[in-house]
Amino acid sequence: MKAELEPVLDVQNITPCGKCSCVIVYKGDHCVFCDPAIQILEAALANFGVPSSAIVQVDVESGDDCGCSTEDVSMLPTIKICDAKLTGLPDEQSLNDAVIRAIMKDCFCE
């Protein structure tokens, strides 16, 4: 599966662990829950002072390769925050927990 990177961050920005971002949302054009999931994610990040510009949105249906691996994406939306992976429409507590764990790492959103 190939993916397209929306122009939120420069693809050349690579995290210390080799990902294109600490926060990645995998979405598709026909995904009913993708936009609400992104809104919930943006609110969770804002609660901890992380700007929404930290989010890289990957359209898995576009066919273009951005460098963000889609091999382990089995459903949409999928949100990766550092080493946490959330699928479907996430609940606020799960997102908050993932953001808190990521913030505790020194490399988060450098």
Secondary structure, 3 states (H helix, E strand, C coil): CCCEECCCCCCCCCCCCCCCCCEEEEECCCCCCHHHHHHHHHHHHHHCCCCHHHEEEEECCCCCCCCCCCCCCCCCCEEEECCEEEECCCCHHHHHHHHHHHHCCCCCCC
